[in-house]
Amino acid sequence: MPKVRFEPDGIEVEVKAGTTILQAAEQAGARLGSACGGVCACASCHVFITEGWEGLSEVDECEEDILDKAFDVRRNSRLACQAQLQAERAYLVTISSASRQTFFDEHPEMRRG
Ligand code: FES
């Protein structure tokens, strides 16, 4: 099964192949924003793929367009709601600070301190 570790919190989860990174984050309880509900319309699920890029589904046109408008886009940027974990391997995913901010805006009760 694909195994994902979410940074910066170090939360890990195993999921079925074909699961999106956003769905894996929800299963794991990782703090990943999803303002549009996962329909490729907001960029609040922006993550960086530190390990496992080759095991993901390809970037489609919609994801490219949305990432164009995101902040701090890097070569290893993906939208968590669009990237599917296809290969049975380990993945290391860093949640962008903008995405964490969106998560805490959506879940104020989860804020620390
Ligand atoms: S949750 Fe909005 S684009 Fe992924």
Boltz pocket constraint, residues with backbone or C-beta under 6 A from the ligand:
constraints:
  - pocket:
      binder: B
      contacts: [[A, 33], [A, 34], [A, 35], [A, 36], [A, 37], [A, 38], [A, 39], [A, 40], [A, 41], [A, 42], [A, 43], [A, 44], [A, 45], [A, 66], [A, 79], [A, 80], [A, 81], [A, 82]]
      max_distance: 6.0
